[in-house]
């Protein structure tokens, strides 16, 4: 892939994430930060699993929001 195409793909991804709305994006990033902190601190596996599920769910919500805004509905909406 050429650098121009790669840069365009990155920009589309970042723009799409920004369009997902600041509150949703902030929640997803905060959940990911909490997950990494818990992993680094050696928190119990059930708590790490809970944080991972939360982070994954919020990340998927951002992606689904992007797809709906682009007019391309995700396969399932929860």
BAVOKE-685698 format. One record per residue: residue number from 1; residue in three letters; x negated, y negated, z of N, C-alpha, C, CB in turn. Coordinates in Angstrom, 1 decimal, padded with zeros to 4 digits, always signed. Each point is the difference from the previous one (the first is absolute). Glycine has a CB too. Layout:
REM BAVOKE-685698
   seq   type     n_px     n_py     n_pz    ca_px    ca_py    ca_pz     c_px     c_py     c_pz    cb_px    cb_py    cb_pz
   NUM    ala        X        Y        Z        X        Y        Z        X        Y        Z        X        Y        Z
...
***
This chain:
REM BAVOKE-685698
   seq   type     n_px     n_py     n_pz    ca_px    ca_py    ca_pz     c_px     c_py     c_pz    cb_px    cb_py    cb_pz
     1    unk   -000.8   +001.2   +000.0   +000.8   -001.2   +000.0   -000.9   -001.2   +000.0   +001.9   +001.2   +001.2
     2    unk   -001.6   -002.2   -002.0   -000.8   -001.2   -000.1   +000.2   -000.9   +001.3   +000.1   +000.1   -002.5
     3    unk   -001.0   -001.0   +002.7   +000.1   -000.8   +001.2   +001.2   -000.9   -000.1   -002.4   +000.0   +000.2
     4    unk   +002.8   -000.5   -001.4   +001.2   -000.8   -000.1   +001.2   +000.7   +000.4   -001.1   -001.3   -001.9
     5    unk   +001.2   +002.6   +001.4   +001.2   +000.8   +000.3   +000.1   +000.3   +001.5   -000.1   +001.0   -002.3
     6    unk   -001.1   -000.7   +002.9   -000.1   +000.3   +001.4   +000.5   -001.2   +000.8   -001.9   +001.6   -000.4
     7    unk   +001.4   -002.8   +000.1   +000.3   -001.2   +000.7   +001.5   -000.3   -000.1   -002.3   -000.9   -000.5
     8    unk   +002.9   +001.1   -000.7   +001.4   -000.2   -000.2   +000.8   +000.9   +000.9   -000.4   -000.7   -002.4
     9    unk   +000.0   +002.0   +002.5   +000.7   +001.0   +000.8   -000.1   -000.5   +001.5   -000.5   +001.9   -001.7
    10    unk   -000.7   -002.3   +002.1   -000.1   -000.5   +001.4   +000.9   -001.2   +000.3   -002.4   +000.9   +000.0
    11    unk   +002.4   -001.8   -000.9   +000.8   -001.2   +000.1   +001.5   +000.4   +000.1   -001.7   -001.4   -001.2
    12    unk   +002.1   +002.3   +000.3   +001.4   +000.4   +000.1   +000.4   +000.6   +001.3   -000.1   +000.4   -002.5
    13    unk   -000.8   +000.4   +003.0   +000.2   +000.7   +001.3   +000.1   -001.1   +001.1   -001.2   +002.1   -000.8
    14    unk   +000.3   -003.0   +000.9   -000.1   -001.0   +001.0   +001.2   -000.9   -000.1   -002.4   +000.1   +000.0
    15    unk   +002.8   -000.5   -001.3   +001.1   -000.9   -000.1   +001.3   +000.7   +000.4   -001.2   -001.1   -001.9
    16    unk   +001.3   +002.4   +001.5   +001.2   +000.8   +000.4   +000.1   +000.1   +001.5   -000.2   +001.3   -002.1
    17    unk   -000.9   -001.1   +002.8   +000.0   +000.1   +001.4   +000.4   -001.3   +000.6   -001.8   +001.7   +000.0
    18    unk   +001.3   -002.8   -000.5   +000.4   -001.3   +000.5   +001.5   -000.3   -000.2   -002.3   -000.8   -000.5
    19    unk   +002.8   +001.3   -000.7   +001.4   -000.2   -000.2   +000.9   +000.9   +000.8   -000.6   -000.6   -002.3
    20    unk   +000.0   +001.5   +003.0   +000.8   +000.9   +000.9   +000.5   -000.8   +001.2   -001.3   +002.0   -000.8
    21    unk   +000.8   -003.2   +001.0   +000.4   -000.8   +001.1   -001.0   +000.1   +001.1   +002.4   +000.4   -000.6
    22    unk   -002.7   -001.6   +001.0   -001.0   -000.1   +001.1   +000.3   +000.8   +001.2   -000.5   -002.2   -000.8
    23    unk   +001.7   +002.2   +001.4   +000.3   +000.8   +001.2   -000.2   +001.5   -000.2   +001.6   -001.8   +000.6
    24    unk   -001.2   +002.3   -001.7   -000.1   +001.5   -000.2   -001.5   +000.3   -000.2   +002.3   +000.1   -001.1
    25    unk   -003.0   -000.9   +000.3   -001.4   +000.3   -000.2   -000.8   -000.1   +001.3   +000.2   -000.9   -002.3
    26    unk   +000.1   -000.1   +003.1   -000.7   -000.2   +001.3   +000.3   +001.2   +000.9   +000.2   -002.5   -000.2
    27    unk   +001.0   +003.0   +000.2   +000.4   +001.2   +000.8   -000.9   +001.2   -000.4   +002.4   -000.9   +000.3
    28    unk   -002.5   +001.1   -001.6   -000.7   +001.1   -000.6   -001.5   -000.1   +000.4   +001.7   +000.2   -001.9
    29    unk   -002.2   -001.3   +001.8   -001.5   -000.2   +000.3   -000.2   +000.1   +001.5   -000.2   -001.5   -002.0
    30    unk   +001.1   +001.0   +002.8   -000.1   +000.1   +001.5   +000.0   +001.5   +000.4   +001.0   -002.3   +000.3
    31    unk   +000.0   +003.1   -000.9   +000.1   +001.4   +000.3   -001.3   +000.7   -000.4   +002.5   -000.1   -000.3
    32    unk   -003.1   -000.2   -000.8   -001.2   +000.6   -000.4   -001.2   -000.3   +000.9   +000.8   -000.1   -002.4
    33    unk   -000.8   -001.2   +002.9   -001.0   -000.4   +000.9   +000.1   +000.8   +001.3   +000.0   -002.3   -001.0
    34    unk   +001.2   +002.4   +001.5   +000.3   +000.7   +001.2   -000.4   +001.5   -000.1   +001.9   -001.6   +000.6
    35    unk   -001.6   +002.2   -001.7   -000.4   +001.4   -000.3   -001.5   +000.1   +000.1   +002.0   +000.3   -001.5
    36    unk   -002.8   -001.2   +000.8   -001.4   +000.1   +000.0   -000.6   -000.2   +001.4   +000.0   -000.8   -002.4
    37    unk   +000.6   -000.1   +003.2   -000.5   -000.2   +001.3   +000.2   +001.2   +000.9   +000.5   -002.5   -000.3
    38    unk   +000.7   +003.1   +000.1   +000.3   +001.2   +000.8   -000.9   +001.1   -000.3   +002.4   -000.7   +000.1
    39    unk   -002.7   +000.9   -001.4   -000.9   +001.1   -000.4   -001.4   -000.3   +000.6   +001.3   +000.4   -002.2
    40    unk   -001.8   -001.6   +002.1   -001.3   -000.4   +000.5   -000.1   +000.2   +001.5   -000.3   -001.6   -001.9
    41    unk   +001.4   +001.3   +002.6   +000.0   +000.1   +001.5   +000.2   +001.4   +000.5   +000.9   -002.3   +000.0
    42    unk   -000.6   +003.3   -000.9   +000.2   +001.3   +000.4   +001.3   +000.3   +000.7   -002.4   +000.1   +000.3
    43    unk   +003.4   -000.9   -000.7   +001.4   +000.2   +000.5   +000.5   +001.4   -000.3   +000.5   -002.5   -000.2
    44    unk   +000.5   +003.0   +001.0   +000.5   +001.3   -000.2   +000.5   +000.2   -001.4   +000.6   +000.1   +002.5
    45    unk   -000.7   +001.2   -002.9   +000.5   +000.3   -001.4   +001.4   -000.3   -000.2   -001.7   +001.8   -000.1
    46    unk   +002.6   -001.5   +001.0   +001.5   -000.4   -000.3   +000.2   -001.5   -000.2   +000.6   +002.0   +001.4
    47    unk   -001.4   -002.8   -000.7   +000.2   -001.5   -000.1   -000.7   -000.4   -001.4   +000.0   -000.3   +002.5
    48    unk   -001.1   +000.9   -002.8   -000.6   -000.3   -001.3   +001.0   +000.4   -001.2   -002.4   +000.3   +001.0
    49    unk   +003.0   +000.9   -000.8   +000.9   +000.5   -001.0   +001.2   -001.0   -000.1   -000.7   +002.4   +000.4
    50    unk   +001.2   -002.9   +000.7   +001.1   -000.9   +000.0   -000.4   -001.3   -000.7   +000.9   +000.9   +002.1
    51    unk   -002.1   -001.4   -001.8   -000.4   -001.3   -000.7   -000.3   +000.2   -001.5   -001.0   -000.7   +002.2
    52    unk   +000.5   +001.9   -002.5   -000.2   +000.3   -001.5   +001.3   +000.1   -000.7   -002.0   +001.3   +000.6
    53    unk   +003.0   -000.7   +000.0   +001.4   +000.0   -000.6   +000.5   -001.4   -000.2   +000.4   +002.3   +001.0
    54    unk   -000.5   -003.1   +000.0   +000.5   -001.4   -000.1   -000.7   -000.7   -001.1   +000.5   +000.0   +002.5
    55    unk   -001.9   +000.1   -002.5   -000.7   -000.8   -001.0   +000.3   +000.5   -001.4   -001.9   -000.3   +001.6
    56    unk   +002.0   +001.7   -001.8   +000.4   +000.5   -001.3   +001.4   -000.4   -000.4   -001.4   +001.9   +000.4
    57    unk   +002.3   -002.0   +000.5   +001.4   -000.4   -000.3   +000.0   -001.5   -000.4   +000.9   +001.7   +001.6
    58    unk   -001.6   -002.5   -000.9   +000.0   -001.4   -000.4   -000.7   -000.2   -001.3   +000.0   -000.6   +002.4
    59    unk   -001.1   +001.3   -002.7   -000.6   -000.1   -001.3   +000.9   +000.4   -001.1   -002.2   +000.4   +001.1
    60    unk   +002.9   +000.7   -000.9   +001.0   +000.4   -001.0   +001.1   -001.0   -000.2   -000.5   +002.4   +000.6
    61    unk   +000.9   -003.1   +000.5   +001.1   -001.0   -000.2   -000.5   -001.1   -000.9   +000.9   +000.6   +002.3
    62    unk   -002.2   -001.0   -002.1   -000.6   -001.1   -000.8   +000.0   +000.5   -001.5   -001.4   -000.8   +001.9
    63    unk   +001.0   +002.0   -002.2   +000.0   +000.5   -001.3   +001.4   +000.1   -000.6   -002.0   +001.3   +000.5
    64    unk   +003.0   -000.8   +000.3   +001.3   +000.0   -000.5   +000.6   -001.3   -000.3   +000.3   +002.0   +001.3
    65    unk   -000.7   -003.0   -000.5   +000.5   -001.4   -000.2   -000.6   -000.5   -001.3   +000.1   -000.4   +002.5
    66    unk   -001.4   +000.7   -002.8   -000.6   -000.4   -001.2   +000.8   +000.6   -001.2   -002.3   -000.2   +001.1
    67    unk   +002.5   +001.5   -001.0   +000.7   +000.7   -001.1   +001.4   -000.6   -000.3   -001.3   +002.1   +000.5
    68    unk   +002.1   -002.3   +000.6   +001.3   -000.6   -000.2   -000.1   -001.4   -000.6   +000.8   +001.4   +001.9
    69    unk   -001.7   -002.2   -001.5   -000.2   -001.3   -000.5   -000.4   +000.0   -001.5   -000.6   -000.8   +002.3
    70    unk   -000.1   +001.8   -002.7   -000.5   +000.2   -001.4   +001.1   +000.6   -000.8   -002.4   +000.2   +000.8
    71    unk   +003.6   +000.2   -000.2   +001.0   +000.6   -000.7   -000.1   +001.5   -000.3   +000.3   -002.2   -001.0
    72    unk   -001.3   +002.8   +001.7   -000.2   +001.4   -000.2   +000.2   +000.7   +001.4   -001.7   -000.5   -001.9
    73    unk   +002.9   +000.9   +002.1   +000.3   +000.6   +001.3   -000.8   +001.2   +000.3   +002.3   -000.8   -000.3
    74    unk   -002.7   +000.9   +001.6   -000.8   +001.2   +000.4   +000.9   +001.2   -000.1   -001.4   -001.3   +001.6
    75    unk   +000.8   +002.5   -001.5   +000.8   +001.3   -000.1   +001.0   +000.1   +001.1   -001.9   +001.1   -001.2
    76    unk   +001.6   -001.5   +002.4   +000.9   +000.0   +001.1   -000.2   -001.3   +000.8   +000.0   +002.5   +000.1
    77    unk   +001.1   -003.0   +000.4   -000.1   -001.1   +000.9   +000.6   +000.4   +001.3   +000.2   -001.7   -001.9
    78    unk   -001.0   +001.5   +003.0   +000.4   +000.4   +001.3   +000.6   -001.1   +000.7   -001.7   +001.8   +000.1
***
